[in-house]
Amino acid sequence: MKTIIFLAFALLSSAVMFAQGPPPDSAKMTKYQKLAETAKKLPDMIVGKADTGPDSSMYFFKNDYLQMTVTPMWQEKGTQTGNDLKLNKINEEPFDETFPLGEKKLANGLIITMANIKKPVEDKKQMVIGQVKTHLAALYKQSGKIASSDEIAAQATSQISGPEPFTTDQGKQGELYLINDFQPQQTGFCVALFLPGTKPGTSYFVQFNYYKFIYDTNLPDDLSDLKVFQFPDDQSTYVNFSNKFLKTFKTP
């Protein structure tokens, strides 16, 4: 771990020096260019790292026999409770530097869930959809808006996209869904992965839930105004970012 931190510092320092003014010697210039390029790839190197040293546990979010590679700082500064790894204030130091588009401060926090579910995939999907509906109904109630169950169901359906096929590095095949989850005082964006379990009637569920707080209790005419990621490019950036970690999900 110390080696990685030292390498990161050295690469970033060299990249800054190069940006301020490359050495006149062409051979040195090539060397600094390579260092700068490596520095750019450093986050991906960390995601893909499988350190066998004494600090290797810092790279993994573990739940019983399930495992997923994460950024070491998330393990160090986050809080693991049951199936969840909770990261608060990801738009502030020191977490902001571990997320893309940090300067935009798009989300207040992240909850990563990784669980073995004693229900088949379809049942777990319905549980997630039901939760989206429940949160939406509570939001309507808080705002004094009356909506029928059909209206709530239609709105909840519009907040969910998928499935997209997804294969982990381990070769496990599942389905990926993107979910906008609107509820009182909080709105979330979830990248949710559903995979069949090893035993019949079971499944695996892995989710990145980015959330931000809502301080205005007036419900907007267009609920899309509540989205965590207002712009498609920002959303795509975070989906791709989350998928890099989801790819590392492992079962026995």
C-alpha positions in Angstrom: 0.0 0.0 0.0 2.8 2.4 0.9 4.5 1.6 -2.4 1.3 2.5 -4.3 1.0 5.8 -2.4 4.7 6.6 -3.1 4.3 5.7 -6.7 1.2 7.8 -7.1 2.9 10.8 -5.5 6.0 10.4 -7.6 3.9 10.1 -10.8 1.7 13.1 -10.1 4.7 15.2 -9.0 6.5 14.4 -12.3 3.4 15.1 -14.3 3.1 18.6 -12.7 6.8 19.3 -13.4 6.3 18.3 -17.0 3.2 20.5 -17.3 5.1 23.5 -15.9 8.0 23.1 -18.3 9.4 20.0 -19.9 13.2 19.4 -19.8 14.9 20.5 -23.0 16.5 17.2 -23.6 14.3 15.1 -25.9 15.1 11.8 -24.1 14.0 13.3 -20.8 11.0 14.8 -22.4 9.9 11.3 -23.6 10.4 10.0 -20.1 8.2 12.7 -18.6 5.5 12.2 -21.2 5.4 8.5 -20.2 5.1 9.4 -16.5 2.3 11.8 -17.2 0.4 9.2 -19.2 0.8 6.7 -16.4 -0.4 9.2 -13.9 -3.6 9.6 -15.9 -4.2 5.9 -15.8 -3.6 5.6 -12.0 -7.2 5.3 -10.9 -7.7 2.4 -13.3 -4.5 0.8 -12.0 -5.9 1.0 -8.5 -9.2 -0.6 -9.4 -7.5 -3.4 -11.2 -4.9 -3.9 -8.5 -4.8 -7.2 -6.6 -2.1 -6.4 -4.0 -0.8 -9.4 -2.0 1.0 -7.3 0.6 0.0 -6.7 4.2 -2.4 -3.9 3.3 -4.2 -5.9 0.5 -7.5 -5.9 2.5 -7.8 -2.2 1.9 -8.6 -2.9 -1.7 -11.6 -5.0 -1.0 -15.2 -4.6 0.2 -16.1 -8.0 1.7 -19.3 -9.4 2.9 -18.9 -13.0 4.1 -17.6 -14.8 1.0 -18.5 -12.0 -1.5 -15.8 -9.6 -2.6 -15.4 -6.5 -4.7 -12.4 -4.3 -5.3 -12.7 -0.7 -4.1 -10.6 2.3 -3.7 -8.5 1.9 -0.4 -9.6 5.2 1.0 -13.3 4.1 0.8 -12.4 1.2 3.1 -10.4 3.4 5.4 -12.8 6.3 5.7 -16.1 4.6 5.0 -18.4 2.7 7.3 -19.4 -0.9 6.7 -22.7 -1.9 8.2 -24.1 -5.3 7.3 -24.4 -5.5 3.5 -23.5 -1.8 3.0 -20.3 0.3 2.7 -21.4 3.9 3.4 -19.4 6.9 2.2 -20.6 10.3 3.5 -19.7 13.7 2.0 -18.1 12.4 -1.2 -18.2 15.9 -2.6 -15.7 17.1 0.1 -12.1 16.2 1.0 -10.7 13.6 1.0 -13.4 11.6 -0.9 -13.9 14.1 -3.7 -10.5 13.3 -5.2 -11.5 9.6 -5.6 -14.6 10.4 -7.8 -15.0 11.8 -11.3 -16.2 15.3 -11.9 -15.4 16.2 -8.3 -15.5 19.9 -9.0 -19.2 19.7 -9.9 -20.1 18.2 -6.4 -23.0 16.2 -7.9 -23.7 13.8 -5.0 -23.6 14.1 -1.2 -22.9 10.4 -0.5 -22.6 6.9 -1.8 -23.9 3.6 -0.4 -22.5 0.4 -1.9 -24.6 -2.7 -1.3 -23.3 -6.3 -1.9 -25.5 -9.1 -0.8 -26.5 -12.7 -1.3 -30.3 -12.8 -1.5 -32.4 -15.8 -0.6 -34.8 -15.0 -3.4 -34.5 -15.4 -7.2 -33.5 -12.5 -9.4 -37.1 -11.6 -10.5 -38.3 -11.5 -6.9 -35.4 -9.1 -5.9 -36.2 -6.9 -8.9 -39.8 -6.6 -7.8 -38.6 -5.7 -4.3 -36.4 -2.9 -5.7 -39.3 -1.6 -7.9 -41.6 -1.7 -5.0 -39.2 0.4 -3.0 -39.1 3.0 -5.7 -42.9 3.2 -5.7 -43.0 3.5 -1.9 -40.5 6.3 -1.9 -42.4 8.1 -4.7 -45.7 7.8 -2.8 -44.1 9.2 0.3 -42.7 12.1 -1.8 -46.2 12.9 -3.2 -47.7 12.7 0.3 -45.1 15.1 1.7 -45.9 17.6 -1.1 -49.7 17.3 -0.7 -50.1 15.8 -4.2 -52.7 13.1 -4.8 -51.7 10.3 -7.2 -53.4 7.0 -8.0 -51.5 3.7 -7.7 -51.5 3.5 -11.5 -49.9 7.0 -11.8 -47.3 6.1 -9.2 -46.5 2.8 -11.0 -46.2 4.6 -14.4 -43.9 7.2 -12.9 -41.7 4.7 -11.2 -41.4 2.7 -14.4 -40.1 5.8 -16.2 -37.4 6.1 -13.5 -35.9 2.7 -14.3 -34.0 1.8 -17.4 -32.6 -1.7 -18.3 -31.8 -4.4 -18.4 -28.4 -4.3 -20.0 -26.4 -7.5 -20.0 -23.4 -7.4 -17.7 -20.5 -9.9 -17.2 -18.0 -9.7 -14.4 -14.3 -10.3 -14.7 -15.0 -13.7 -13.0 -17.4 -14.6 -15.8 -20.6 -14.2 -13.9 -23.5 -13.0 -16.1 -26.3 -10.7 -14.9 -28.4 -7.7 -15.7 -27.7 -4.1 -15.0 -30.4 -1.5 -14.3 -30.2 2.3 -13.8 -32.7 3.7 -11.3 -33.6 7.2 -10.3 -35.1 7.0 -6.8 -37.0 10.0 -5.6 -38.0 10.2 -1.9 -38.6 12.9 0.8 -35.5 14.9 1.6 -33.3 12.8 -0.7 -32.9 11.7 -4.3 -30.8 8.8 -5.5 -29.3 7.3 -8.6 -28.6 3.6 -8.5 -26.5 1.4 -10.7 -27.9 -2.0 -9.7 -26.6 -5.4 -10.8 -28.7 -8.6 -10.4 -27.1 -12.0 -10.9 -28.4 -15.6 -10.4 -27.1 -17.2 -7.2 -25.1 -20.4 -6.9 -28.1 -22.2 -5.4 -31.5 -22.5 -7.0 -33.9 -19.7 -5.9 -31.1 -17.4 -4.8 -29.5 -14.3 -6.3 -26.7 -11.8 -5.9 -27.4 -8.1 -5.7 -24.7 -5.3 -6.0 -25.6 -1.7 -6.1 -24.0 1.8 -6.2 -26.5 4.3 -4.8 -25.4 7.9 -5.3 -27.6 10.3 -3.3 -28.0 14.0 -2.6 -30.3 15.8 -0.2 -33.4 17.8 -1.2 -34.1 20.9 0.9 -37.0 22.3 -1.2 -40.3 20.5 -0.2 -42.1 21.8 -3.3 -42.5 19.1 -5.8 -41.4 20.3 -9.3 -43.8 19.8 -12.3 -41.1 17.7 -14.0 -39.7 15.1 -11.6 -36.6 14.7 -13.7 -35.5 18.0 -12.1 -34.8 15.9 -9.0 -32.2 13.7 -10.7 -28.8 13.4 -9.1 -27.3 13.6 -12.6 -29.0 16.3 -14.6 -26.9 15.8 -17.7 -26.5 12.6 -19.7 -22.7 13.0 -20.0 -22.4 13.3 -16.2 -24.6 10.2 -15.7 -22.6 8.2 -18.2 -19.3 9.1 -16.5 -20.6 7.8 -13.2 -22.1 4.7 -14.7 -18.8 3.8 -16.4 -17.0 4.6 -13.1 -19.3 2.3 -11.1 -19.1 -0.5 -13.7 -15.3 -0.7 -13.3 -15.9 -1.7 -9.7 -18.9 -3.9 -10.4 -16.7 -5.9 -12.9 -14.5 -7.0 -10.0 -17.4 -8.5 -8.0 -16.5 -12.1 -7.0 -18.4 -15.0 -5.5 -16.9 -18.3 -4.3 
